[in-house]
Structure formats: structure tokens, C-alpha cells
Amino acid sequence: MAVLSPRTRRGGFAGRGLLRRRHRFADIDWILWGVPLGLTLIAGILIASTQRQANYADWYQHWVTAAVGMVVALGLARVPLERYRSWQWPIYTAMVISLIAVRLVGTSALGAQSWINIGGFYVQPSEFAKIGAILLLASVLSRYPVERPVDLVRPVAVIGLPWLLVFVQPDLGTSLVFGAMLLVMLFWAGMPLPWLVLLLSPVVTAIVAGVLPWALLLWIPLMGLLAWRSLPWQRIGLTIVLAVQAIFAIATPWLWEHGLKPHQRERLTMFLDPSQDPLGGGYHLLQSTVGIGSGGLWGTGLMQGLLTKLRFIPEQHTDFIFSALGEETGFLGSTLVVASFALLMARLLRIAGQARSDYESLVVIGIGTMLMFQVVVNINMTIGLGPITGIPLPWLSYGRSAMLVNFIALGLCASVSRRNHASQRWW
């Protein structure tokens, strides 16, 4: 038998070590980690640009928070997601208690009572509530799929409680995120599409009742027909659907006047014609679109934006950070960021499709919905295609709670991705 020389053995050991290092790098999900880190890096520069004329400079805290969030995400990525199922009820309970605490001892800002002061740090429980709701909703849907209309009671109850507590803060933007997560996760769990349309139809009814009341004569019968053809108990289902449609159609005018505060009504309608109040409710939208348009194709350059420097756009470092991006990086930079978000969503869809359990797949889809809904609403808001709802842009908008939640979500998705890679390697 041939005997290996020490040099050969050392070469073999070195070769195996090199292979292990290569495998370690191959395990890294470059899109899942690279896109958020790249967005965070550019965000710090944009936030610094928005604060050049301010009497404070806390832009670096964006990176500090991201570093803390990254450590948390790396820790979560090493824990199999299934282990969190034993903690889902304590997490959900803590989430509900924190939302109730906001109503009792919370701090108000920008028309909403959404923060709690803990040791000098302002924490926004509604951000963390999204993760708690996703974990529990994924568990419920994986164990009790929606095969009958009565099966909707569990998932709607899971989302309904935190949604209500957030809505009354009032935080309309975050409450919309809860609704989007519920609908998409129900669809991913296999609920029939007609039922999904019926579940969403009251919102459409409310909008139509406020904008084109006469169109209800067509819309409500259409929903009745859909209920008759898709629900198992035709007469009972039809009666319930028509009753719900009628309630929303009648209650919408009253809720518009008494359920929403003036600034909320203004936010929802001002985007249609911001020039009607250019120095008031339309100021944000007008200045934001002017700033984005002034960037042209290439942009003015980082730290060179004139409107950003002179602080023409309120809340630019948070909800309107995309306007700073558009001004300083132009159309090409903005397109690159949008493409990065699209690439990240495609990666999350792939992770969800390859997940080893329904629970893991639903968690990833819920997180993807949470992130991409915020992206679409925020960008549409800043370019004048949607109302101002106060939804931040993930990893770009300044905000400690939102940043930590985004990285927690990233860690949970990375945990599923890691298990997918392991199963493909060994099996």
C-alpha cells in the first residue's frame, strides 16, 4: 500500500480545508443578504444628505441599528424555523399586550399614538406585531387549511385583533399591511380565488360607495352572483355576502366623516390633485415629485441634491427617502433600487416554493408580502400615484423598530433557505 508523504498529506488537508471554505461560501444566499445590506449602505448616505442643514446628525444610527439587526438575523438564521412554533403563542400574546400598552402609556407623534418610550428609546410595537402575526397565522393555516368558509374564522381572528389595535392608534398604513398579509397568505395556503375576491370585496364596496355610488348597482349583484356560484351553502352564503356589502355601502359615508381624522382623509384624497393645497396637504407630494424629477437620468450626485440639502421635503429621511434617492441618483439609481427589491422578492418566492414544510413556506410568503407591500405603497406615495399612508421603505427609511423588524424577517427567511440548501446537498 502506498504511503503518503507529509507534504502530500498536508496538501490533502489543505485541499479539504479549501473545499470546506468553498462550501461555506456556497451556502451564503447572496441575494437574500446582499440586497438588504446594499440598500442599507446607500440609505445611510441618503439620510446623511437629508440632514446636512439640520442641527443634529443621527444618520449613522441607521447603520448602527442595521449592525445590531444583522447580528440578530445571523443568530435567527441558525435556528430551524419549526422551533418557533412552541413560542408562537407567547410571542403573539406579548405582541397584543404591547399594542394595548401603546393605548395606555404610548407617545404620540405625527397624529398617531404608536410609540412606547423604553429607557430613552422609542419602540414601535406595531412593527414587531407584524412578525408575531405572521408566525401564528402561518401555523394556523398550515394546520387548518381553509376548506370551508367557517375555516376563515381562525385566520381572520389572528389578524383581526392586532389589526384593530393598530388601526385605532390610528396607524392606517400599518393596518393595511396586516390586511395584505392575510389575503396573500390565505391564497398561498390554497383558499379558492373566488373566496379571496369575496373577502376583499367589502373594501372595494367602501371605495365605490364613496367615489361612484351608482356603480354599486353593478358591483353588489356581481358579488352576489360570485357567492351563489362559489360558496357551499348558496342561499345562506348569498344572504351573508349581500348583507355585508350593504353594511359597508351604507356605513362608508359615516365612517369617512367620523371614523377618520381630518389629516387621514386628507392623506387619502390629496394625491388626486395635490395642487389644490400646495402649501398644506399637497406640499409633501408636490415637493417629492419635483425632487425626483429634478434628478433626471443620472441624478445630481450623492450629497449634492439641492432640494434635499435645503430640506424642502418634510420627513424625507423616513417616509420620503425615495425622493432623495430619485434626486441624487436619478432615474437609473431609482430603477436599480426597484430592480433590487424585485430580485429580492423573486428570491423569497423561490425559498417559499422550496421550503420543507407548509409552515416555513407560509412564513416566508408572509414576510415577502409584508416587505413588498410596503415597497409598492411607499414608492407610489412618493411619486404621486398613491395616498400618503406613512409606510416606510424597507432598509432605506430611517427608523430603529422598522430596521430591526426587517432584519428579524431576513433571519427567519435565511433559516428556511439554509435548510433548503442542506436538504439539497445531502438528499
LUMPA-992510 format. One record per atom (N, C-alpha, C): residue in three letters; x, y, z. Coordinates in steps of 0.1 Angstrom, whole numbers, plus 5000, padded with zeros to 4 digits. Atoms other than C-alpha are relative to their C-alpha. Layout:
ALAXYZ/...
// end
This chain:
MET500849885000/MET500050005000/MET500950125000/ALA499249885001/ALA501450344991/ALA499850085012/VAL500049914988/VAL502350575019/VAL500250144995/LEU500049865004/LEU501650945015/LEU501150075008/SER499049924994/SER504451185022/SER499450115008/PRO500549894992/PRO504051455048/PRO499550124992/ARG500449895009/ARG503851715020/ARG498749974993/THR501350045007/THR501151515002/THR498850015010/ARG501050004991/ARG499251475034/ARG499650145004/ARG500349864998/ARG499551845041/ARG499250064989/GLY500849955012/GLY498351915006/GLY498649965000/GLY501350065000/GLY495451685011/GLY499150075011/PHE500849934990/PHE494451855044/PHE499750144995/ALA500349875005/ALA494852195028/ALA498950004990/GLY501050015010/GLY492752084999/GLY498649995006/ARG501350024994/ARG489951965021/ARG499650135008/GLY500349884994/GLY490152285041/GLY499550114990/LEU500549915010/LEU489852485009/LEU498649974995/LEU501350055005/LEU486852274998/LEU499050045011/ARG500949964990/ARG485252345032/ARG499750144999/ARG500249865001/ARG485752715028/ARG499150034988/ARG500849975012/ARG484352704993/ARG498549965003/HIS501450044997/HIS481252505006/HIS499450115009/ARG500649904991/ARG480852765033/ARG499650134992/PHE500449885008/PHE480853055008/PHE498849964990/ALA501150055009/ALA478552844985/ALA498750005008/ASP501250014992/ASP476052825014/ASP499450145002/ILE500549874998/ILE475653205015/ILE499050044990/ASP501149955009/ASP472453335000/ASP500350144996/TRP499549865003/TRP474053634983/TRP498950104997/ILE501149915003/ILE470753784970/ILE499350045013/LEU500849984987/LEU468953745004/LEU500850095009/TRP499249914991/TRP471853915023/TRP500550124993/GLY499449885007/GLY473354134996/GLY499150114997/VAL501049905003/VAL470254324986/VAL499750095012/PRO500249924989/PRO469354445021/PRO501250085005/LEU498849934996/LEU472954525030/LEU500450124991/GLY499749895010/GLY473454724998/GLY499050125002/LEU500949904998/LEU470254915004/LEU500350085013/THR499749934987/THR471254995040/THR501250094998/LEU498849925002/LEU474655125029/LEU499650134993/ILE500449885008/ILE473155365003/ILE499150095008/ALA500949924992/ALA470455465028/ALA500750095010/GLY499349924991/GLY472955585053/GLY500550134994/ILE499549885008/ILE474455825027/ILE498850094997/LEU501249925003/LEU470955945017/LEU499550075012/ILE500549944987/ILE469956005053/ILE500950125004/ALA499049894997/ALA473156205059/ALA499850124991/SER500249895009/SER472356415028/SER498850085004/THR501249934996/THR468856495041/THR500250095013/GLN499849934987/GLN470356625074/GLN501250104999/ARG498849915000/ARG473156855061/ARG499750135006/GLN500349874994/GLN471357165072/GLN499349995013/ALA500750024987/ALA469857015104/ALA501050025011/ASN499249974988/ASN471057085139/ASN500349875008/TYR499750134994/TYR471556715146/TYR500549914989/ALA499550095010/ALA473356435128/ALA500049865005/ASP500150134995/ASP472056095137/ASP499949894988/TRP500150095011/TRP472355935102/TRP500749875003/TYR499250124998/TYR475055695114/TYR499249905009/GLN500850094992/GLN472455545138/GLN499349904991/HIS500650095009/HIS470855395108/HIS500949884998/TRP499050115002/TRP474055185102/TRP500249925013/VAL499950064988/VAL474355115139/VAL498949905003/THR501150094998/THR470854975141/THR500049894991/ALA499950115009/ALA471454775110/ALA501049905004/ALA499050094995/ALA474554625125/ALA499549915011/VAL500750084989/VAL472554515156/VAL499149914994/GLY501050085007/GLY469854385133/GLY500749884993/MET499250105007/MET472454195113/MET500449895009/VAL499650104990/VAL473754015144/VAL498849925004/VAL501250074996/VAL470253925154/VAL499649904988/ALA500450085012/ALA469453805118/ALA500949874999/LEU499150115001/LEU472553585117/LEU499849895011/GLY500450104990/GLY471553425150/GLY498849934997/LEU501350075004/LEU468053355138/LEU500249914989/ALA499850095012/ALA469353205106/ALA500549875003/ARG499450134996/ARG471052925125/ARG499049925008/VAL501050084992/VAL467852815143/VAL498949964990/PRO501150055009/PRO465352595124/PRO498750075003/LEU501249924998/LEU462152785119/LEU498949935008/GLU501050084994/GLU460052505132/GLU500050015016/ARG499949994986/ARG461352565167/ARG499250125006/TYR500749884995/TYR459552895169/TYR498549975002/ARG501550034999/ARG456152715168/ARG499749995015/SER500350014986/SER456452645205/SER499950135007/TRP500049874995/TRP456953015211/TRP499050104994/GLN500949915007/GLN454253145188/GLN499050075008/TRP501149944992/TRP451553205214/TRP500650105010/PRO499349904992/PRO453953375239/PRO500350134992/ILE499749895008/ILE455153595211/ILE498850084996/TYR501349945004/TYR451653675199/TYR499450085012/THR500649944988/THR450453745235/THR500850135004/ALA499149884997/ALA453453985241/ALA499750114990/MET500349905011/MET452654155208/MET498750075004/VAL501249944997/VAL449054215218/VAL500150095012/ILE499949924988/ILE449954335253/ILE500850134997/SER499349885003/SER452454585238/SER499150104992/LEU500949915008/LEU449854725214/LEU499050065009/ILE500949954990/ILE447454765243/ILE500750115009/ALA499249904992/ALA450254945263/ALA500250134992/VAL499849885008/VAL450655185234/VAL498850105003/ARG501249924998/ARG447055305240/ARG500050065014/LEU500149954986/LEU447655345277/LEU501250105003/VAL498949924996/VAL451155495280/VAL500950044988/GLY499249985012/GLY452255545244/GLY500250154998/THR499749875004/THR453755855229/THR499550044986/SER500649955013/SER452156055201/SER500950074992/ALA499249925009/ALA453856185170/ALA499349994986/LEU500649995013/LEU452556295136/LEU498649944999/GLY501450035000/GLY448956235145/GLY499749865005/ALA500350144996/ALA449355875158/ALA500749975013/GLN499450044988/GLN450055725192/GLN500549864998/SER499450135005/SER452355445181/SER501349965007/TRP498750034994/TRP455455455203/TRP500049995015/ILE499850014985/ILE456555355238/ILE501450035003/ASN498749964996/ASN459455515255/ASN500649905010/ILE499350104991/ILE461755245270/ILE501450045002/GLY498649964997/GLY464855385286/GLY500550104991/GLY499549905009/GLY465055675263/GLY499949964985/PHE500250045013/PHE464455465232/PHE498549984996/TYR501450015004/TYR461255495213/TYR499849874991/VAL500350125006/VAL459955155203/VAL498650004994/GLN501350005007/GLN457055105178/GLN499549855000/PRO500550144999/PRO455254775188/PRO499349954988/SER500750045012/SER453154775156/SER500949944990/GLU499050065010/GLU456354695136/GLU500349855004/PHE499750134995/PHE457154395158/PHE498849914999/ALA501350085000/ALA453454285158/ALA499949934986/LYS500150075013/LYS453754205121/LYS500749874999/ILE499350135000/ILE456353935127/ILE499249905009/GLY500850094991/GLY454253785156/GLY498849954993/ALA501250045007/ALA451153785134/ALA500349904989/ILE499650095011/ILE452953615105/ILE500349865006/LEU499750134995/LEU454353335127/LEU498849925005/LEU501250074995/LEU450953255143/LEU499149974988/LEU500850025011/LEU449053295111/LEU500549884991/ALA499450115007/ALA451453055093/ALA499749875006/SER500350134993/SER450952795120/SER498649964999/VAL501550035001/VAL447152825119/VAL499749954986/LEU500450045014/LEU446952795081/LEU500749874996/SER499450135004/SER449452505079/SER499349895007/ARG500850114992/ARG447352305105/ARG498650004996/TYR501549995003/TYR443852425095/TYR499850074987/PRO500249935012/PRO443752505058/PRO498550044998/VAL501349955002/VAL440752695046/VAL499349924989/GLU500750095009/GLU438552435030/GLU498550035000/ARG501449964999/ARG435152575042/ARG500050155004/PRO500049864995/PRO434052935048/PRO500250025015/VAL499949984986/VAL433852875085/VAL501549995004/ASP498650014997/ASP437652795084/ASP500750135000/LEU499449875001/LEU438253165078/LEU500050075014/VAL500149944986/VAL437353235115/VAL501350015007/ARG498750004993/ARG440753135128/ARG501050104995/PRO499049905005/PRO443053335105/PRO499550145001/VAL500549874999/VAL440753635105/VAL500150055014/ALA499949964986/ALA440753635143/ALA501550035003/VAL498649984997/VAL444553605144/VAL500550144995/ILE499649875005/ILE445053915122/ILE499150115005/GLY501049904997/GLY441854095133/GLY500450085013/LEU499749934987/LEU442954175169/LEU501250104999/PRO499049905002/PRO446354335161/PRO499650114990/TRP500449905009/TRP444854505131/TRP499250115006/LEU500949914994/LEU442154665152/LEU500850095010/LEU499249924990/LEU444754775179/LEU500950104993/VAL499149905008/VAL446954935152/VAL499150104994/PHE500949915008/PHE444055095133/PHE499650115010/VAL500549894991/VAL442855285164/VAL501150085006/GLN498949914994/GLN446255435172/GLN499950144996/PRO500450085012/PRO445455545144/PRO501349994991/ASP498950025009/ASP448155395121/ASP499449934987/LEU500650055011/LEU446355345088/LEU500949924991/GLY499050075009/GLY449455245068/GLY500349865005/THR499650134995/THR450554965091/THR498849905000/SER501250085000/SER446954835094/SER499849944986/LEU500150055014/LEU446954795056/LEU500949894997/VAL499050105002/VAL450054585058/VAL499449865006/PHE500650124994/PHE448154335081/PHE499049944990/GLY501050055009/GLY445354305056/GLY500649944988/ALA499350065011/ALA447754245027/ALA500649865003/MET499450124995/MET449553975047/MET498949895000/LEU501150104998/LEU446253795055/LEU499649954986/LEU500550045013/LEU445053795019/LEU501049914992/VAL499050075008/VAL448253675003/VAL500349865006/MET499850134994/MET448853405029/MET498949914999/LEU501150095003/LEU445353275025/LEU500049944986/PHE499950055013/PHE445853244988/PHE501149904999/TRP498950105001/TRP449253074992/TRP499649875007/ALA500450124992/ALA447652835017/ALA498949914992/GLY500950085009/GLY445252724989/GLY498550045001/MET501449954999/MET442052924996/MET499550034985/PRO500549985013/PRO439852934964/PRO500150154997/LEU499949865004/LEU440353264944/LEU498750075002/PRO501249934998/PRO436653344944/PRO499750045014/TRP500149974986/TRP436653334982/TRP500850125003/LEU499149884998/LEU439553574982/LEU499450134995/VAL500649885005/VAL437753814960/VAL498850045009/LEU501149974991/LEU434653794983/LEU500650065013/LEU499549944987/LEU436853865013/LEU500550144998/LEU499549875002/LEU438354164997/LEU498950104995/SER501049925006/SER435154294982/SER499450115009/PRO500549894992/PRO433954495012/PRO500850134999/VAL499149885001/VAL436954725008/VAL499750074987/VAL500349945013/VAL436154774971/VAL498650075001/THR501449954998/THR432454834981/THR500150145007/ALA499949884992/ALA433555105006/ALA500650114990/ILE499449905009/ILE435755284979/ILE499050044989/VAL501049965011/VAL433055264952/VAL498850085006/ALA501049924994/ALA430455394977/ALA500450145002/GLY499549864998/GLY432555704983/GLY500350074987/VAL499649945012/VAL433655764947/VAL498950004989/LEU501150025011/LEU430955624923/LEU498949925006/PRO501150074993/PRO427855534944/PRO499149924990/TRP500950075010/TRP425855444912/TRP500649874996/ALA499350135004/ALA428455164904/ALA499749895009/LEU500450114991/LEU427154974934/LEU498949924995/LEU501150085007/LEU424154874913/LEU500649894992/LEU499450115007/LEU426554664893/LEU500949915008/TRP499050074992/TRP429154574919/TRP499449905009/ILE500650094990/ILE426954424946/ILE499349884994/PRO500550125007/PRO424954204922/PRO501149904995/LEU498950085004/LEU428254084908/LEU500649915011/MET499550074989/MET429453984942/MET499049895005/GLY501050104997/GLY426153814949/GLY500049884991/LEU499950115010/LEU426553604917/LEU501249925003/LEU498850074997/LEU430053514927/LEU499849915013/ALA500350084987/ALA428853404962/ALA499149884997/TRP500950115003/TRP426053194947/TRP500749894993/ARG499450105008/ARG428353014924/ARG501249935007/SER498850054994/SER431352954947/SER499949955014/LEU500250044986/LEU430052914983/LEU499249885001/PRO500750134999/PRO428852574995/PRO498650025004/TRP501449984997/TRP425652695011/TRP499550134993/GLN500349895009/GLN424252914983/GLN499250115006/ARG500949904995/ARG421353085000/ARG500650075012/ILE499449934988/ILE423053145033/ILE501250084996/GLY498849925004/GLY426253255016/GLY499650134993/LEU500549895007/LEU424353484993/LEU499550115009/THR500649904990/THR422453645022/THR501150075008/ILE498949944992/ILE425653705042/ILE500850104992/VAL499249925009/VAL427553845013/VAL499350134997/LEU500849885004/LEU424754085003/LEU499850095013/ALA500249924987/ALA424254195040/ALA501350085003/VAL498749934997/VAL428054275044/VAL500250114990/GLN499949895010/GLN428054465011/GLN499250125003/ALA500949894996/ALA425054675022/ALA500550075012/ILE499549934988/ILE426554745056/ILE501250094996/PHE498849915004/PHE429854875040/PHE499550114991/ALA500549895009/ALA427955075014/ALA499350115008/ILE500749904992/ILE425855245040/ILE500950075010/ALA499249954989/ALA428455285067/ALA501250094995/THR498849935004/THR431255425045/THR499950155001/PRO500149864998/PRO429955785044/PRO500250055015/TRP499949964986/TRP429655795082/TRP501449985005/LEU498650024995/LEU433055635088/LEU500950104994/TRP499149905006/TRP434655875064/TRP499950135007/GLU500149874992/GLU433356175084/GLU500449985014/HIS499850014986/HIS433656035119/HIS501049895004/GLY499050104996/GLY435955735118/GLY501450034997/LEU498749965003/LEU438955905102/LEU500250155004/LYS499749874997/LYS440656215114/LYS500350094988/PRO499949925012/PRO440956515091/PRO501349984992/HIS498750015007/HIS444656465083/HIS500049864993/GLN500050135007/GLN443956095074/GLN499150014987/ARG500849985012/ARG441156195050/ARG500850084989/GLU499249925009/GLU443456455035/GLU501149924993/ARG498950095006/ARG446256195030/ARG499449914989/LEU500650105009/LEU443855955012/LEU499650074987/THR500649945012/THR442556214987/THR500950104994/MET499249895005/MET445256474983/MET500849964988/PHE499150045012/PHE447356274958/PHE499350014987/LEU500749985013/LEU444556304932/LEU500250144994/ASP499849865005/ASP445156684930/ASP500850075011/PRO499349934990/PRO447956804953/PRO500150154998/SER499949865002/SER447957144937/SER498850085006/GLN501149924994/GLN444657234953/GLN500450055014/ASP499549944987/ASP446557294986/ASP501549995000/PRO498550025002/PRO450257344975/PRO500850035012/LEU499349974988/LEU451257485009/LEU499649935012/GLY500550084989/GLY449357245030/GLY500149854998/GLY500050155002/GLY448256885024/GLY500749964988/GLY499450055012/GLY449656874989/GLY501550035000/TYR498649965000/TYR453157014999/TYR500949894999/HIS499150125001/HIS454756675005/HIS500149954986/LEU500050075013/LEU453656524972/LEU500650094989/LEU499549915010/LEU454456834951/LEU501650015001/GLN498649994998/GLN457956874966/GLN500749874997/SER499450145002/SER458656494964/SER500149984985/THR499950025014/THR457756474927/THR500950094993/VAL499049915006/VAL459756784919/VAL501449965003/GLY498750054997/GLY462756644937/GLY500449884992/ILE499750115009/ILE462556314919/ILE500250034986/GLY499949965014/GLY462056474886/GLY501350084997/SER498849925002/SER464956714891/SER501349924999/GLY498850095001/GLY467356414893/GLY500349964986/GLY499750045014/GLY466956344856/GLY500449864999/LEU499550135003/LEU468656044842/LEU501149955010/TRP498950044992/TRP471856034862/TRP500050055014/GLY500149944986/GLY470956244893/GLY501050115002/THR499149894997/THR472756534909/THR501349955007/GLY498850054992/GLY475256304928/GLY499649995015/LEU500250024986/LEU475256174963/LEU500550135008/MET499749884992/MET475256464989/MET499950134992/GLN500149885009/GLN474556714960/GLN498650044997/GLY501449965003/GLY470756734959/GLY499750135006/LEU500349864995/LEU469657094962/LEU498750005008/LEU501250004992/LEU466057024974/LEU500249925013/THR499650084988/THR467456764998/THR500850085009/LYS499249924991/LYS470056995011/LYS499350115007/LEU500749894994/LEU467657285017/LEU498749955008/ARG501050064992/ARG465157045033/ARG498650044996/PHE501349975005/PHE462257125011/PHE498949905002/ILE501050114999/ILE460656785016/ILE500049955015/PRO500150044986/PRO459456715052/PRO500049855001/GLU499950144997/GLU460156375067/GLU500749924989/GLN499350065012/GLN462556305038/GLN500949885005/HIS499150114996/HIS464856075059/HIS499249885004/THR500850124996/THR461855845068/THR499149964988/ASP501050045010/ASP458755815046/ASP500450044986/PHE499849945014/PHE460056025017/PHE501549984996/ILE498650025004/ILE463655885014/ILE500149974986/PHE499950035014/PHE462855764979/PHE500250134992/SER499949875008/SER462656134968/SER501550045000/ALA498649974999/ALA466256184980/ALA500849914990/LEU499450105010/LEU467255874960/LEU499850054986/GLY500349965014/GLY465556004929/GLY500850124996/GLU499349885003/GLU467156344931/GLU501549984999/GLU498650014999/GLU470656234939/GLU500649884991/THR499550115009/THR470955914918/THR499249994987/GLY500749995013/GLY468355994891/GLY499249874997/PHE500950115004/PHE466255754871/PHE500749875001/LEU499250135000/LEU469055494868/LEU500149955014/GLY499950054986/GLY469655474905/GLY498749965006/SER501350044995/SER465955464913/SER499649864994/THR500450135006/THR465455184888/THR500849895005/LEU499250104994/LEU468354994902/LEU499549955014/VAL500550044987/VAL466855004937/VAL498749924998/VAL501350085002/VAL463354894924/VAL500449864995/ALA499650135005/ALA465054614905/ALA500649915011/SER499550074988/SER466854514937/SER498949945008/PHE501250054993/PHE463554484955/PHE499349894993/ALA500650115008/ALA462154274926/ALA500849885001/LEU499150124999/LEU465154044927/LEU499949945014/LEU500250064986/LEU464754004965/LEU498749935001/MET501350074999/MET461053914961/MET500049874992/ALA499950125008/ALA461853664934/ALA500849895008/ARG499350104991/ARG464353504958/ARG499249955011/LEU500950044989/LEU461853494986/LEU498949904994/LEU500950095007/LEU459353324962/LEU500649874998/ARG499350135002/ARG461953064954/ARG500249935013/ILE499850064987/ILE462753004990/ILE498749945005/ALA501350054996/ALA459052964998/ALA499649884992/GLY500450125008/GLY458552724969/GLY500849885003/GLN499150114996/GLN461452504981/GLN500049965014/ALA500150024985/ALA460552515018/ALA499649855002/ARG500250144997/ARG460452175035/ARG498749985007/SER501350014993/SER457152245053/SER499150114996/ASP501049895003/ASP453952445047/ASP500250125009/TYR499849894990/TYR454652645079/TYR501250094995/GLU498949925004/GLU458052755066/GLU499750084987/SER500449945012/SER456652835032/SER499150125003/LEU501049904996/LEU453853045047/LEU500750125007/VAL499349894994/VAL456253245069/VAL500750084990/VAL499249935010/VAL458453335040/VAL499150094991/ILE500949935008/ILE455453435019/ILE499450125008/GLY500549894992/GLY454053645048/GLY501050115001/ILE498949904999/ILE457453825052/ILE500150074986/GLY499849945013/GLY457753875014/GLY498850104997/THR501149915001/THR454254035014/THR500150125008/MET499849884991/MET455054255043/MET501050104994/LEU499049925006/LEU458154385026/LEU499650074987/MET500349955013/MET456954424991/MET498750095000/PHE501249914999/PHE453554585000/PHE500550135005/GLN499449874995/GLN455554855019/GLN500850064988/VAL499249955011/VAL457854894989/VAL499050074989/VAL500949955010/VAL454954944964/VAL499350125005/VAL500849884995/VAL452855174986/VAL500950125002/ASN499149894997/ASN455855384997/ASN500550074987/ILE499549945012/ILE457255434962/ILE498950074992/ASN501249945006/ASN453755504947/ASN499750135007/MET500349884992/MET453255754975/MET501050124997/THR499049895002/THR456455954968/THR500050054986/ILE500049955013/ILE455955974931/ILE498650054996/GLY501449945002/GLY452256084934/GLY499049914994/LEU500950105005/LEU450555764924/LEU499149945011/GLY500850064989/GLY449055684958/GLY500050105011/PRO500249924989/PRO447955844990/PRO501249995010/ILE499050004990/ILE450355935018/ILE499549925012/THR500450094990/THR450055655043/THR500949985012/GLY499050014989/GLY453155675065/GLY500749875000/ILE499350125000/ILE454555345054/ILE501550024996/PRO498549985003/PRO458455335055/PRO500449914988/LEU499450085010/LEU460655195027/LEU501049915006/PRO499150104993/PRO462354875039/PRO501550034998/TRP498649985000/TRP466054925048/TRP500550144995/LEU499649875005/LEU466055275033/LEU499550115009/SER500649904991/SER463755475056/SER500749995014/TYR499449994987/TYR465255585089/TYR498949955010/GLY500950054989/GLY463655405119/GLY500549885006/ARG499450114993/ARG465055175145/ARG499149885000/SER500950124998/SER462054955151/SER499849934986/ALA500250065014/ALA461354905113/ALA501349934996/MET498850065004/MET465054835107/MET500249865007/LEU499850134993/LEU465254565134/LEU499049904995/VAL501050105005/VAL462054405122/VAL500349954986/ASN499650045014/ASN463254395086/ASN501249905001/PHE498950104999/PHE466454215097/PHE499649875008/ILE500550134994/ILE464553975120/ILE499349924989/ALA500750075011/ALA462353895090/ALA501149934990/LEU499050055008/LEU465553845070/LEU500649875006/GLY499450124994/GLY466953605095/GLY499149885000/LEU501050115001/LEU463753395095/LEU500049944986/CYS500050055014/CYS463853365057/CYS501449934998/ALA498750065002/ALA467553285058/ALA500149865007/SER500150134994/SER466853005082/SER499449894991/VAL500750095009/VAL464452845057/VAL500949974988/SER499150025011/SER466952905029/SER501249915003/ARG498950094995/ARG469752735049/ARG499649865000/ARG500550144999/ARG467652425055/ARG499749954986/ASN500250055014/ASN466752415018/ASN501349964993/HIS498750045005/HIS470452415009/HIS500549875006/ALA499650124994/ALA471152145034/ALA499449884995/SER500750115005/SER468451925021/SER500449964986/GLN499550035014/GLN469651964985/GLN501449945000/ARG498650055000/ARG473251884995/ARG500049855004/TRP499950144995/TRP472551565014/TRP499049914994/TRP501150095005/TRP469451434997/TRP499950024985/
// end
